[in-house]
Amino acid sequence: MNHNHRNKKDIKIKGHVSRPLILKEMYQQGLHICSGFFGDKRAGDCLFCLEILARMKNEAKK
């Protein structure tokens, strides 16, 4: 896992990594991060998961 691309919202708090980074890593490992299938293995890209990642990316820019 590459942690070099952390932004200001992806910070370690008491030894834990923030939620946006955890969710991004889960998706990259092939797991759903959407509420309907959270934690299940993905067979391909999931539009719901991708929407969550896009929203997190937009929030990080603010």
Secondary structure, DSSP 8 states (H G I E B T S, - for coil): ---TT--TTS-EETTEE-HHHHHHHHHHTTB--STTTTTSB-SS--HHHHHHHHHHHHHHH-
